[in-house]
Amino acid sequence: VQLVETGGGLVQAGGSLRLSCATSARTFSNYEMGWYRQPPGKECEERVFVASIMGRGGGTSYADSVKGRFLVSLDTVNNALSLQMNNLKPEETDIYYCRFENTASQVVSFGRGTQVVVSP
């Protein structure tokens, strides 16, 4: 599955950004979809979980640090995964990646990432 993230940028602390992940997938029931972030200087294996949503049932999960501020959603009409990020903090400056995992085959795909910079 192909994934392309957009929506990153520069925002002041307390501001909001909405990330979007366009996907070549057309059915979502076999996927767990989510967002991860990679701190500077860290390897891809050290990416940090942010939020996820199940294609079957729509259940969501969030890192404790973003609960109440971030919202993950799936647009099945436009085949896109989104992450609404509110009240952003400077320590959340990272590259954000869209991640799809096929729950049957356990094949994992990442996009190329989008940079988020939160200024103090």
Buried (B, 14 or more C-beta within 10 A) or exposed (E): BEBBBBBBEEBEBEBEBBBBBBBEBEEBEBBBBBBBBBEEEEEEEEBBBBBBBBBEEEEBBBBEEBEEBBBBBBEEEEBBBBBBBBEBBEEBBBBBBBBBBBEEEEEEBBBEBBEBBBEE
